[in-house]
Amino acid sequence: IWLAEAGEKEQVIMMVTALSDFFRTTLSKGRDYITVEEEESHIRSYLQIQQFRYQDILEYEIDIPKEMHEYQILKLTLQPLVYHGIKNKRGMGRIRVSGHIDSGYLVFLVTDNGMGMIPERLAEVQREMNSEHLDEHNADPSGFGLYNVVQRIRLNYGPQYGIWLSSTYGEGTEARVE
């Protein structure tokens, strides 16, 4: 609204377009599976909105090879991982989303230069996101939406799949999705 009131027509068009694309993928005509290309578009729309919001403090890169675009994945697999580490970052935040095929399986990496986690917090998040049941007092114990994503991956693909985290406090976090 404030952009429209300020007469920033081009920026309003860009924001509304990104928001429209974001919601279109979120809804996906009720489908649970979308193409990797659609998930990439969803991430790109989300990051464009966040980059606009945080202007000079967010950079991102998406490097998913075109040969992966036609594969189907669960909707909203990567997007919940994309922005969790930047919110508390002071200075320039960077997100990198990449993908590759390893022995016939899709693998995605979401890396940030956010605050990272101390080893005890990392262990706690990993334990909670891999638990069988949610904590009765907290609907999302990890604080990042990871529990839901891990559970959906495992229900749809099997217990050997999921998310693996590595993190260094003060440097950032990497989420590996297999």
Disulfide bonds with the S-S distance in Angstrom:
none
